[in-house]
Amino acid sequence: MGRRKTVFKPPVLKDRGGDLSKDWFIEIQFRDPRSDELVRRRMSAGLNFSLANNDDTRAARREMAVKLIAELDGKLKTGWTPVADIESQLTDGLEYHQLAKV
């Protein structure tokens, strides 16, 4: 009997030591259904913005990160993968081009 494979690892905030001049991101790891390998992705949408006061910006970034991590964690627990989103976009694009030819 072999070891169970990890389906995903919880999302983690990588805040670059709190440095606001660098891009912060959330790192997720999930099992790609096509290759059956654990894949690492970085997501930074909505995390990198600036305000006048650095303390407010740091707190605002962390607050946004907590929301994004909770959302990603919920999606991953239901079986979602970023690969599924990419495949659906490609499928939609192919269908659009096929309909446009008619």
NUDRENTI-244765 format. One record per residue: residue number from 1; residue in three letters; x, y, z of N, C-alpha, C, CB in turn. Coordinates in Angstrom, 2 decimals. Atoms other than C-alpha are relative to their C-alpha. Glycine has a CB too. Example, Ala and Ser with C-alpha at 12.3 -4.5 7.8 and 13.67 -1.06 7.14 Angstrom:
<pts>
pt nuba->1&miza->ALA&n_px->0.89&n_py->-1.19&n_pz->0.00&ca_px->12.30&ca_py->-4.50&ca_pz->7.80&c_px->0.90&c_py->1.20&c_pz->0.00&cb_px->-0.99&cb_py->0.03&cb_pz->1.25 $
pt nuba->2&miza->SER&n_px->-0.82&n_py->-1.19&n_pz->-0.06&ca_px->13.67&ca_py->-1.06&ca_pz->7.14&c_px->-0.77&c_py->1.09&c_pz->0.73&cb_px->0.41&cb_py->0.46&cb_pz->-1.42 $
</pts>
This chain:
<pts>
pt nuba->1&miza->MET&n_px->0.84&n_py->-1.17&n_pz->0.00&ca_px->0.00&ca_py->0.00&ca_pz->0.00&c_px->0.89&c_py->1.24&c_pz->0.00&cb_px->-0.96&cb_py->-0.01&cb_pz->1.21 $
pt nuba->2&miza->GLY&n_px->-0.85&n_py->-1.18&n_pz->0.12&ca_px->1.55&ca_py->3.32&ca_pz->-1.10&c_px->-0.52&c_py->1.19&c_pz->0.79&cb_px->0.12&cb_py->0.38&cb_pz->-1.44 $
pt nuba->3&miza->ARG&n_px->0.38&n_py->-1.25&n_pz->-0.68&ca_px->1.46&ca_py->6.76&ca_pz->0.38&c_px->-1.09&c_py->0.72&c_pz->-0.78&cb_px->1.22&cb_py->0.93&cb_pz->0.19 $
pt nuba->4&miza->ARG&n_px->1.02&n_py->-0.82&n_pz->0.67&ca_px->-1.50&ca_py->9.00&ca_pz->-0.34&c_px->0.67&c_py->1.24&c_pz->-0.57&cb_px->-1.14&cb_py->0.41&cb_pz->0.99 $
pt nuba->5&miza->LYS&n_px->-0.55&n_py->-1.18&n_pz->0.64&ca_px->-0.67&ca_py->11.80&ca_pz->-2.75&c_px->-0.68&c_py->1.25&c_pz->0.52&cb_px->-0.13&cb_py->-0.09&cb_pz->-1.52 $
pt nuba->6&miza->THR&n_px->0.55&n_py->-1.28&n_pz->-0.43&ca_px->-1.12&ca_py->15.38&ca_pz->-1.61&c_px->-0.78&c_py->0.60&c_pz->-1.15&cb_px->1.13&cb_py->0.96&cb_pz->0.47 $
pt nuba->7&miza->VAL&n_px->0.83&n_py->-0.62&n_pz->1.04&ca_px->-3.97&ca_py->16.98&ca_pz->-3.54&c_px->0.33&c_py->1.48&c_pz->-0.13&cb_px->-1.50&cb_py->-0.19&cb_pz->0.32 $
pt nuba->8&miza->PHE&n_px->-0.42&n_py->-1.39&n_pz->0.01&ca_px->-3.07&ca_py->20.53&ca_pz->-2.54&c_px->0.60&c_py->0.37&c_pz->1.35&cb_px->-1.17&cb_py->0.93&cb_pz->-0.34 $
pt nuba->9&miza->LYS&n_px->-0.52&n_py->-0.55&n_pz->-1.25&ca_px->-1.19&ca_py->22.54&ca_pz->0.07&c_px->-0.68&c_py->1.35&c_pz->0.21&cb_px->1.57&cb_py->0.14&cb_pz->-0.02 $
pt nuba->10&miza->PRO&n_px->0.70&n_py->-1.26&n_pz->-0.27&ca_px->-2.82&ca_py->25.53&ca_pz->1.79&c_px->0.74&c_py->1.21&c_pz->-0.59&cb_px->-0.18&cb_py->0.19&cb_pz->1.50 $
pt nuba->11&miza->PRO&n_px->-0.62&n_py->-1.23&n_pz->0.52&ca_px->-2.20&ca_py->28.97&ca_pz->0.20&c_px->0.80&c_py->0.71&c_pz->1.10&cb_px->-1.07&cb_py->0.94&cb_pz->-0.58 $
pt nuba->12&miza->VAL&n_px->-0.89&n_py->-0.69&n_pz->-0.95&ca_px->0.61&ca_py->30.98&ca_pz->1.84&c_px->0.34&c_py->1.38&c_pz->-0.55&cb_px->1.30&cb_py->-0.84&cb_pz->0.26 $
pt nuba->13&miza->LEU&n_px->-0.40&n_py->-1.36&n_pz->0.39&ca_px->1.31&ca_py->34.73&ca_pz->1.76&c_px->1.52&c_py->0.10&c_pz->0.01&cb_px->-0.63&cb_py->1.06&cb_pz->0.94 $
pt nuba->14&miza->LYS&n_px->-1.43&n_py->-0.30&n_pz->0.08&ca_px->4.83&ca_py->35.62&ca_pz->0.62&c_px->0.11&c_py->1.52&c_pz->-0.09&cb_px->0.70&cb_py->-0.72&cb_pz->-1.25 $
pt nuba->15&miza->ASP&n_px->0.02&n_py->-1.46&n_pz->-0.07&ca_px->5.19&ca_py->39.23&ca_pz->1.76&c_px->1.39&c_py->0.64&c_pz->-0.15&cb_px->-0.61&cb_py->0.44&cb_pz->1.30 $
pt nuba->16&miza->ARG&n_px->-1.35&n_py->-0.50&n_pz->0.24&ca_px->8.92&ca_py->39.58&ca_pz->1.00&c_px->0.55&c_py->0.78&c_pz->1.19&cb_px->0.02&cb_py->0.88&cb_pz->-1.24 $
pt nuba->17&miza->GLY&n_px->-0.49&n_py->-0.63&n_pz->-1.21&ca_px->9.69&ca_py->40.46&ca_pz->4.61&c_px->-0.70&c_py->1.32&c_pz->0.31&cb_px->1.47&cb_py->0.24&cb_pz->-0.11 $
pt nuba->18&miza->GLY&n_px->0.75&n_py->-1.24&n_pz->-0.24&ca_px->7.05&ca_py->43.21&ca_pz->4.61&c_px->0.47&c_py->1.16&c_pz->-0.86&cb_px->0.11&cb_py->0.39&cb_pz->1.43 $
pt nuba->19&miza->ASP&n_px->-0.54&n_py->-1.05&n_pz->0.87&ca_px->8.94&ca_py->45.17&ca_pz->1.91&c_px->-1.07&c_py->0.42&c_pz->-1.01&cb_px->1.28&cb_py->-0.49&cb_pz->-0.73 $
pt nuba->20&miza->LEU&n_px->1.05&n_py->-0.49&n_pz->0.88&ca_px->6.38&ca_py->47.33&ca_pz->0.11&c_px->0.49&c_py->0.33&c_pz->-1.41&cb_px->-0.63&cb_py->1.22&cb_pz->0.60 $
pt nuba->21&miza->SER&n_px->-0.53&n_py->-0.30&n_pz->1.33&ca_px->8.71&ca_py->48.05&ca_pz->-2.81&c_px->0.03&c_py->-1.25&c_pz->-0.88&cb_px->1.40&cb_py->0.59&cb_pz->0.11 $
pt nuba->22&miza->LYS&n_px->-0.01&n_py->1.26&n_pz->0.74&ca_px->8.58&ca_py->44.36&ca_pz->-3.82&c_px->-1.44&c_py->-0.52&c_pz->-0.14&cb_px->0.90&cb_py->-1.05&cb_pz->0.70 $
pt nuba->23&miza->ASP&n_px->1.33&n_py->0.58&n_pz->0.21&ca_px->5.59&ca_py->42.48&ca_pz->-5.22&c_px->-0.25&c_py->-1.13&c_pz->0.99&cb_px->-0.14&cb_py->-0.52&cb_pz->-1.43 $
pt nuba->24&miza->TRP&n_px->0.43&n_py->1.07&n_pz->-0.87&ca_px->3.76&ca_py->40.34&ca_pz->-2.69&c_px->-0.82&c_py->-0.97&c_pz->-0.82&cb_px->-0.82&cb_py->0.55&cb_pz->1.21 $
pt nuba->25&miza->PHE&n_px->0.81&n_py->0.98&n_pz->0.71&ca_px->2.08&ca_py->37.13&ca_pz->-3.79&c_px->-0.46&c_py->-1.10&c_pz->0.94&cb_px->0.77&cb_py->-0.59&cb_pz->-1.18 $
pt nuba->26&miza->ILE&n_px->0.49&n_py->1.17&n_pz->-0.73&ca_px->0.13&ca_py->34.15&ca_pz->-2.57&c_px->0.44&c_py->-1.22&c_pz->-0.79&cb_px->-1.57&cb_py->0.02&cb_pz->0.19 $
pt nuba->27&miza->GLU&n_px->-0.48&n_py->1.20&n_pz->0.65&ca_px->1.70&ca_py->30.81&ca_pz->-3.34&c_px->-0.95&c_py->-1.16&c_pz->0.29&cb_px->1.44&cb_py->-0.34&cb_pz->0.46 $
pt nuba->28&miza->ILE&n_px->0.84&n_py->1.19&n_pz->-0.18&ca_px->-0.51&ca_py->27.79&ca_pz->-3.93&c_px->0.68&c_py->-1.18&c_pz->-0.68&cb_px->-1.44&cb_py->0.23&cb_pz->-0.58 $
pt nuba->29&miza->GLN&n_px->-0.50&n_py->1.23&n_pz->0.61&ca_px->0.44&ca_py->24.20&ca_pz->-4.67&c_px->-1.17&c_py->-0.95&c_pz->-0.13&cb_px->1.15&cb_py->-0.63&cb_pz->0.85 $
pt nuba->30&miza->PHE&n_px->1.12&n_py->0.89&n_pz->0.27&ca_px->-1.99&ca_py->21.77&ca_pz->-6.25&c_px->0.46&c_py->-1.10&c_pz->-0.95&cb_px->-1.20&cb_py->0.76&cb_pz->-0.59 $
pt nuba->31&miza->ARG&n_px->-0.31&n_py->1.11&n_pz->0.90&ca_px->-1.94&ca_py->18.48&ca_pz->-8.12&c_px->-0.67&c_py->0.26&c_pz->-1.34&cb_px->-0.47&cb_py->-1.35&cb_pz->0.61 $
pt nuba->32&miza->ASP&n_px->0.51&n_py->-0.21&n_pz->1.36&ca_px->-2.30&ca_py->19.04&ca_pz->-11.87&c_px->-0.64&c_py->-1.30&c_pz->-0.47&cb_px->1.15&cb_py->0.46&cb_pz->-0.97 $
pt nuba->33&miza->PRO&n_px->0.67&n_py->1.23&n_pz->0.41&ca_px->-4.90&ca_py->16.54&ca_pz->-13.10&c_px->0.54&c_py->-0.59&c_pz->-1.30&cb_px->-1.47&cb_py->0.25&cb_pz->-0.14 $
pt nuba->34&miza->ARG&n_px->-0.52&n_py->0.51&n_pz->1.29&ca_px->-3.22&ca_py->16.28&ca_pz->-16.51&c_px->1.29&c_py->-0.78&c_pz->0.17&cb_px->0.23&cb_py->1.15&cb_pz->-0.96 $
pt nuba->35&miza->SER&n_px->-1.31&n_py->0.65&n_pz->-0.16&ca_px->0.29&ca_py->15.35&ca_pz->-15.31&c_px->0.13&c_py->-0.75&c_pz->1.31&cb_px->1.09&cb_py->1.03&cb_pz->-0.09 $
pt nuba->36&miza->ASP&n_px->-0.01&n_py->0.63&n_pz->-1.33&ca_px->-0.51&ca_py->14.15&ca_pz->-11.76&c_px->1.22&c_py->0.42&c_pz->0.82&cb_px->-0.04&cb_py->-1.53&cb_pz->-0.15 $
pt nuba->37&miza->GLU&n_px->-1.14&n_py->-0.53&n_pz->-0.75&ca_px->2.38&ca_py->16.31&ca_pz->-10.46&c_px->-0.46&c_py->1.18&c_pz->0.84&cb_px->1.15&cb_py->0.41&cb_pz->-0.95 $
pt nuba->38&miza->LEU&n_px->0.28&n_py->-1.14&n_pz->-0.84&ca_px->2.32&ca_py->18.86&ca_pz->-7.66&c_px->0.60&c_py->1.25&c_pz->-0.66&cb_px->0.57&cb_py->-0.20&cb_pz->1.45 $
pt nuba->39&miza->VAL&n_px->-0.41&n_py->-1.19&n_pz->0.73&ca_px->2.49&ca_py->22.31&ca_pz->-9.30&c_px->-0.10&c_py->1.20&c_pz->0.94&cb_px->-0.87&cb_py->0.21&cb_pz->-1.27 $
pt nuba->40&miza->ARG&n_px->0.01&n_py->-1.21&n_pz->-0.81&ca_px->3.32&ca_py->25.65&ca_pz->-7.64&c_px->-0.38&c_py->1.19&c_pz->-0.88&cb_px->1.38&cb_py->0.23&cb_pz->0.68 $
pt nuba->41&miza->ARG&n_px->0.41&n_py->-1.21&n_pz->0.72&ca_px->1.61&ca_py->28.88&ca_pz->-8.75&c_px->0.06&c_py->1.19&c_pz->0.95&cb_px->-1.43&cb_py->-0.17&cb_pz->-0.58 $
pt nuba->42&miza->ARG&n_px->-0.01&n_py->-1.25&n_pz->-0.75&ca_px->2.00&ca_py->32.48&ca_pz->-7.61&c_px->-1.14&c_py->0.87&c_pz->-0.51&cb_px->1.37&cb_py->0.74&cb_pz->-0.14 $
pt nuba->43&miza->MET&n_px->1.11&n_py->-0.87&n_pz->0.36&ca_px->-1.03&ca_py->34.74&ca_pz->-7.55&c_px->0.17&c_py->1.32&c_pz->0.74&cb_px->-1.38&cb_py->-0.67&cb_pz->0.34 $
pt nuba->44&miza->SER&n_px->-0.22&n_py->-1.30&n_pz->-0.63&ca_px->-0.65&ca_py->38.46&ca_pz->-6.93&c_px->-1.11&c_py->1.00&c_pz->-0.32&cb_px->1.32&cb_py->0.57&cb_pz->-0.44 $
pt nuba->45&miza->ALA&n_px->1.08&n_py->-0.91&n_pz->0.38&ca_px->-3.89&ca_py->39.95&ca_pz->-8.30&c_px->-0.62&c_py->0.65&c_pz->1.23&cb_px->-1.07&cb_py->-0.74&cb_pz->-0.81 $
pt nuba->46&miza->GLY&n_px->0.62&n_py->-0.73&n_pz->-1.09&ca_px->-5.13&ca_py->42.66&ca_pz->-5.96&c_px->0.87&c_py->0.26&c_pz->1.21&cb_px->-1.19&cb_py->-0.71&cb_pz->0.43 $
pt nuba->47&miza->LEU&n_px->-0.85&n_py->-0.17&n_pz->-1.18&ca_px->-2.19&ca_py->42.57&ca_pz->-3.56&c_px->0.96&c_py->1.18&c_pz->-0.08&cb_px->0.80&cb_py->-1.24&cb_pz->0.22 $
pt nuba->48&miza->ASN&n_px->-1.06&n_py->-0.99&n_pz->0.15&ca_px->0.22&ca_py->45.13&ca_pz->-4.97&c_px->-0.56&c_py->1.37&c_pz->-0.40&cb_px->1.02&cb_py->-0.47&cb_pz->-1.03 $
pt nuba->49&miza->PHE&n_px->0.49&n_py->-1.36&n_pz->0.20&ca_px->-1.03&ca_py->48.68&ca_pz->-4.57&c_px->0.69&c_py->0.88&c_pz->1.02&cb_px->-1.56&cb_py->0.09&cb_pz->0.13 $
pt nuba->50&miza->SER&n_px->-0.69&n_py->-0.88&n_pz->-0.95&ca_px->0.26&ca_py->51.75&ca_pz->-2.74&c_px->-0.93&c_py->1.10&c_pz->0.50&cb_px->1.25&cb_py->0.62&cb_pz->-0.64 $
pt nuba->51&miza->LEU&n_px->0.70&n_py->-1.11&n_pz->-0.64&ca_px->-1.20&ca_py->54.29&ca_pz->-0.33&c_px->1.06&c_py->0.94&c_pz->0.56&cb_px->-0.98&cb_py->-0.51&cb_pz->1.12 $
pt nuba->52&miza->ALA&n_px->-0.96&n_py->-0.99&n_pz->-0.50&ca_px->0.42&ca_py->57.40&ca_pz->1.19&c_px->0.73&c_py->-0.48&c_pz->1.25&cb_px->-0.72&cb_py->1.31&cb_pz->0.28 $
pt nuba->53&miza->ASN&n_px->-0.59&n_py->0.42&n_pz->-1.28&ca_px->1.04&ca_py->55.88&ca_pz->4.65&c_px->0.43&c_py->-1.47&c_pz->-0.09&cb_px->-1.01&cb_py->0.20&cb_pz->1.17 $
pt nuba->54&miza->ASN&n_px->-0.52&n_py->1.37&n_pz->0.14&ca_px->3.27&ca_py->52.75&ca_pz->4.61&c_px->-0.65&c_py->-0.99&c_pz->0.95&cb_px->1.48&cb_py->0.00&cb_pz->0.22 $
pt nuba->55&miza->ASP&n_px->0.63&n_py->0.92&n_pz->-0.95&ca_px->1.71&ca_py->51.26&ca_pz->7.77&c_px->-1.39&c_py->-0.40&c_pz->-0.46&cb_px->-0.07&cb_py->0.64&cb_pz->1.40 $
pt nuba->56&miza->ASP&n_px->1.33&n_py->0.32&n_pz->0.52&ca_px->-1.76&ca_py->51.52&ca_pz->6.26&c_px->0.10&c_py->-0.94&c_pz->-1.19&cb_px->-0.73&cb_py->1.29&cb_pz->-0.41 $
pt nuba->57&miza->THR&n_px->-0.16&n_py->0.84&n_pz->1.18&ca_px->-0.51&ca_py->49.95&ca_pz->3.04&c_px->0.33&c_py->-1.44&c_pz->0.41&cb_px->1.11&cb_py->0.56&cb_pz->-0.91 $
pt nuba->58&miza->ARG&n_px->-0.38&n_py->1.34&n_pz->-0.46&ca_px->1.11&ca_py->47.03&ca_pz->4.85&c_px->-1.22&c_py->-0.72&c_pz->0.60&cb_px->1.16&cb_py->0.08&cb_pz->1.05 $
pt nuba->59&miza->ALA&n_px->1.20&n_py->0.58&n_pz->-0.61&ca_px->-2.06&ca_py->46.44&ca_pz->6.88&c_px->-1.05&c_py->-0.30&c_pz->-1.06&cb_px->-0.58&cb_py->0.95&cb_pz->1.07 $
pt nuba->60&miza->ALA&n_px->0.99&n_py->0.20&n_pz->1.07&ca_px->-4.25&ca_py->46.84&ca_pz->3.79&c_px->0.38&c_py->-1.21&c_pz->-0.86&cb_px->-0.11&cb_py->1.26&cb_pz->-0.87 $
pt nuba->61&miza->ARG&n_px->-0.44&n_py->1.15&n_pz->0.80&ca_px->-2.15&ca_py->44.34&ca_pz->1.83&c_px->-0.25&c_py->-1.31&c_pz->0.76&cb_px->1.50&cb_py->0.13&cb_pz->-0.35 $
pt nuba->62&miza->ARG&n_px->0.22&n_py->1.22&n_pz->-0.79&ca_px->-2.31&ca_py->41.81&ca_pz->4.67&c_px->-1.49&c_py->-0.33&c_pz->0.08&cb_px->0.58&cb_py->0.17&cb_pz->1.42 $
pt nuba->63&miza->GLU&n_px->1.45&n_py->0.21&n_pz->-0.06&ca_px->-6.08&ca_py->42.31&ca_pz->4.97&c_px->-0.51&c_py->-0.59&c_pz->-1.31&cb_px->-0.73&cb_py->1.33&cb_pz->0.30 $
pt nuba->64&miza->MET&n_px->0.39&n_py->0.53&n_pz->1.30&ca_px->-6.51&ca_py->41.72&ca_pz->1.23&c_px->0.50&c_py->-1.43&c_pz->-0.17&cb_px->0.53&cb_py->0.89&cb_pz->-1.13 $
pt nuba->65&miza->ALA&n_px->-0.58&n_py->1.34&n_pz->0.11&ca_px->-4.22&ca_py->38.67&ca_pz->1.42&c_px->-0.82&c_py->-1.01&c_pz->0.79&cb_px->1.45&cb_py->0.00&cb_pz->0.49 $
pt nuba->66&miza->VAL&n_px->0.82&n_py->0.92&n_pz->-0.82&ca_px->-6.30&ca_py->37.11&ca_pz->4.22&c_px->-1.28&c_py->-0.37&c_pz->-0.75&cb_px->-0.34&cb_py->0.65&cb_pz->1.38 $
pt nuba->67&miza->LYS&n_px->1.22&n_py->0.26&n_pz->0.76&ca_px->-9.43&ca_py->37.47&ca_pz->2.06&c_px->0.27&c_py->-0.93&c_pz->-1.18&cb_px->-0.61&cb_py->1.32&cb_pz->-0.50 $
pt nuba->68&miza->LEU&n_px->-0.33&n_py->0.83&n_pz->1.16&ca_px->-7.74&ca_py->36.01&ca_pz->-1.03&c_px->0.38&c_py->-1.42&c_pz->0.41&cb_px->1.15&cb_py->0.64&cb_pz->-0.78 $
pt nuba->69&miza->ILE&n_px->-0.39&n_py->1.33&n_pz->-0.47&ca_px->-6.23&ca_py->33.12&ca_pz->0.94&c_px->-1.24&c_py->-0.81&c_pz->0.39&cb_px->0.96&cb_py->0.10&cb_pz->1.20 $
pt nuba->70&miza->ALA&n_px->1.23&n_py->0.70&n_pz->-0.39&ca_px->-9.63&ca_py->32.24&ca_pz->2.41&c_px->-0.79&c_py->-0.44&c_pz->-1.24&cb_px->-0.88&cb_py->0.91&cb_pz->0.90 $
pt nuba->71&miza->GLU&n_px->0.72&n_py->0.33&n_pz->1.24&ca_px->-11.21&ca_py->32.35&ca_pz->-1.06&c_px->0.68&c_py->-1.15&c_pz->-0.74&cb_px->-0.09&cb_py->1.23&cb_pz->-0.91 $
pt nuba->72&miza->LEU&n_px->-0.74&n_py->1.06&n_pz->0.70&ca_px->-8.46&ca_py->30.22&ca_pz->-2.65&c_px->-0.07&c_py->-1.32&c_pz->0.76&cb_px->1.46&cb_py->0.41&cb_pz->-0.18 $
pt nuba->73&miza->ASP&n_px->0.05&n_py->1.21&n_pz->-0.80&ca_px->-8.48&ca_py->27.74&ca_pz->0.23&c_px->-1.36&c_py->-0.68&c_pz->-0.18&cb_px->0.26&cb_py->0.32&cb_pz->1.49 $
pt nuba->74&miza->GLY&n_px->1.33&n_py->0.57&n_pz->0.21&ca_px->-12.24&ca_py->27.27&ca_pz->-0.14&c_px->-0.14&c_py->-0.64&c_pz->-1.36&cb_px->-1.05&cb_py->1.08&cb_pz->0.17 $
pt nuba->75&miza->LYS&n_px->0.07&n_py->0.55&n_pz->1.36&ca_px->-11.92&ca_py->26.75&ca_pz->-3.89&c_px->0.79&c_py->-1.31&c_pz->-0.10&cb_px->0.54&cb_py->1.02&cb_pz->-1.02 $
pt nuba->76&miza->LEU&n_px->-0.84&n_py->1.19&n_pz->0.07&ca_px->-9.07&ca_py->24.25&ca_pz->-3.50&c_px->-0.65&c_py->-1.19&c_pz->0.72&cb_px->1.37&cb_py->0.28&cb_pz->0.61 $
pt nuba->77&miza->LYS&n_px->0.65&n_py->1.07&n_pz->-0.75&ca_px->-11.05&ca_py->22.26&ca_pz->-0.92&c_px->-1.16&c_py->-0.62&c_pz->-0.76&cb_px->-0.48&cb_py->0.51&cb_pz->1.34 $
pt nuba->78&miza->THR&n_px->1.10&n_py->0.54&n_pz->0.81&ca_px->-13.89&ca_py->21.86&ca_pz->-3.43&c_px->0.51&c_py->-0.70&c_pz->-1.27&cb_px->-0.96&cb_py->1.12&cb_pz->-0.39 $
pt nuba->79&miza->GLY&n_px->-0.55&n_py->0.70&n_pz->1.15&ca_px->-11.49&ca_py->20.45&ca_pz->-6.05&c_px->0.41&c_py->0.90&c_pz->-1.15&cb_px->-0.98&cb_py->-0.98&cb_pz->-0.49 $
pt nuba->80&miza->TRP&n_px->-0.37&n_py->-0.94&n_pz->1.06&ca_px->-10.85&ca_py->23.60&ca_pz->-8.11&c_px->1.51&c_py->0.03&c_pz->-0.17&cb_px->-0.53&cb_py->1.42&cb_pz->0.33 $
pt nuba->81&miza->THR&n_px->-1.41&n_py->-0.24&n_pz->0.29&ca_px->-7.48&ca_py->24.07&ca_pz->-9.82&c_px->0.08&c_py->1.14&c_pz->-1.01&cb_px->0.71&cb_py->-1.29&cb_pz->-0.53 $
pt nuba->82&miza->PRO&n_px->-0.16&n_py->-1.04&n_pz->1.02&ca_px->-6.16&ca_py->27.03&ca_pz->-11.84&c_px->0.03&c_py->-0.58&c_pz->-1.41&cb_px->1.27&cb_py->0.80&cb_pz->0.25 $
pt nuba->83&miza->VAL&n_px->-0.03&n_py->0.66&n_pz->1.31&ca_px->-5.69&ca_py->24.55&ca_pz->-14.69&c_px->-1.41&c_py->-0.08&c_pz->-0.58&cb_px->0.63&cb_py->-1.41&cb_pz->0.12 $
pt nuba->84&miza->ALA&n_px->1.39&n_py->0.09&n_pz->0.46&ca_px->-9.48&ca_py->24.14&ca_pz->-14.89&c_px->-0.45&c_py->1.33&c_pz->-0.59&cb_px->-0.93&cb_py->-0.42&cb_pz->1.16 $
pt nuba->85&miza->ASP&n_px->0.36&n_py->-1.32&n_pz->0.53&ca_px->-9.89&ca_py->27.91&ca_pz->-15.39&c_px->0.64&c_py->0.23&c_pz->-1.36&cb_px->0.43&cb_py->1.10&cb_pz->0.97 $
pt nuba->86&miza->ILE&n_px->-0.71&n_py->-0.20&n_pz->1.27&ca_px->-7.27&ca_py->27.98&ca_pz->-18.16&c_px->-0.65&c_py->-0.85&c_pz->-1.10&cb_px->1.50&cb_py->-0.36&cb_pz->0.14 $
pt nuba->87&miza->GLU&n_px->0.62&n_py->0.88&n_pz->0.99&ca_px->-8.85&ca_py->25.00&ca_pz->-19.93&c_px->-1.37&c_py->0.52&c_pz->-0.42&cb_px->-0.13&cb_py->-1.41&cb_pz->0.55 $
pt nuba->88&miza->SER&n_px->1.32&n_py->-0.52&n_pz->0.36&ca_px->-12.33&ca_py->26.57&ca_pz->-19.78&c_px->0.14&c_py->1.24&c_pz->-0.87&cb_px->-0.82&cb_py->0.33&cb_pz->1.26 $
pt nuba->89&miza->GLN&n_px->-0.22&n_py->-1.17&n_pz->0.84&ca_px->-10.96&ca_py->29.82&ca_pz->-21.24&c_px->0.39&c_py->-0.42&c_pz->-1.41&cb_px->1.08&cb_py->0.91&cb_pz->0.61 $
pt nuba->90&miza->LEU&n_px->-0.39&n_py->0.48&n_pz->1.32&ca_px->-9.32&ca_py->27.90&ca_pz->-24.07&c_px->-1.18&c_py->-0.60&c_pz->-0.74&cb_px->1.12&cb_py->-1.03&cb_pz->0.12 $
pt nuba->91&miza->THR&n_px->1.18&n_py->0.61&n_pz->0.61&ca_px->-12.49&ca_py->25.92&ca_pz->-24.73&c_px->-0.96&c_py->1.08&c_pz->-0.48&cb_px->-0.71&cb_py->-0.94&cb_pz->0.99 $
pt nuba->92&miza->ASP&n_px->0.88&n_py->-1.10&n_pz->0.39&ca_px->-14.57&ca_py->29.11&ca_pz->-24.77&c_px->0.56&c_py->0.73&c_pz->-1.20&cb_px->-0.19&cb_py->0.96&cb_pz->1.16 $
pt nuba->93&miza->GLY&n_px->-0.63&n_py->-0.68&n_pz->1.12&ca_px->-12.08&ca_py->30.73&ca_pz->-27.13&c_px->-0.12&c_py->-0.79&c_pz->-1.28&cb_px->1.45&cb_py->0.27&cb_pz->0.29 $
pt nuba->94&miza->LEU&n_px->0.12&n_py->0.85&n_pz->1.19&ca_px->-12.13&ca_py->27.77&ca_pz->-29.51&c_px->-1.44&c_py->-0.01&c_pz->-0.51&cb_px->0.46&cb_py->-1.43&cb_pz->0.31 $
pt nuba->95&miza->GLU&n_px->1.41&n_py->-0.02&n_pz->0.41&ca_px->-15.93&ca_py->27.69&ca_pz->-29.52&c_px->-0.34&c_py->1.33&c_pz->-0.66&cb_px->-0.91&cb_py->-0.24&cb_pz->1.21 $
pt nuba->96&miza->TYR&n_px->0.26&n_py->-1.31&n_pz->0.57&ca_px->-16.00&ca_py->31.42&ca_pz->-30.21&c_px->0.53&c_py->0.07&c_pz->-1.43&cb_px->0.63&cb_py->1.10&cb_pz->0.86 $
pt nuba->97&miza->HIS&n_px->-0.59&n_py->-0.06&n_pz->1.34&ca_px->-13.63&ca_py->31.09&ca_pz->-33.18&c_px->-0.74&c_py->-0.91&c_pz->-0.98&cb_px->1.48&cb_py->-0.40&cb_pz->0.07 $
pt nuba->98&miza->GLN&n_px->0.75&n_py->0.88&n_pz->0.89&ca_px->-15.59&ca_py->28.15&ca_pz->-34.59&c_px->-1.32&c_py->0.64&c_pz->-0.38&cb_px->-0.23&cb_py->-1.36&cb_pz->0.66 $
pt nuba->99&miza->LEU&n_px->1.26&n_py->-0.67&n_pz->0.31&ca_px->-18.85&ca_py->30.11&ca_pz->-34.36&c_px->0.23&c_py->1.22&c_pz->-0.88&cb_px->-0.71&cb_py->0.42&cb_pz->1.28 $
pt nuba->100&miza->ALA&n_px->-0.30&n_py->-1.19&n_pz->0.80&ca_px->-17.18&ca_py->33.20&ca_pz->-35.86&c_px->0.25&c_py->-0.37&c_pz->-1.46&cb_px->1.22&cb_py->0.74&cb_pz->0.58 $
pt nuba->101&miza->LYS&n_px->-0.27&n_py->0.43&n_pz->1.37&ca_px->-16.17&ca_py->31.19&ca_pz->-38.95&c_px->-1.29&c_py->-0.24&c_pz->-0.79&cb_px->0.85&cb_py->-1.28&cb_pz->0.01 $
pt nuba->102&miza->VAL&n_px->1.27&n_py->0.33&n_pz->0.67&ca_px->-19.81&ca_py->30.27&ca_pz->-39.70&c_px->-0.68&c_py->1.19&c_pz->-0.51&cb_px->-0.90&cb_py->-0.70&cb_pz->0.91 $
</pts>
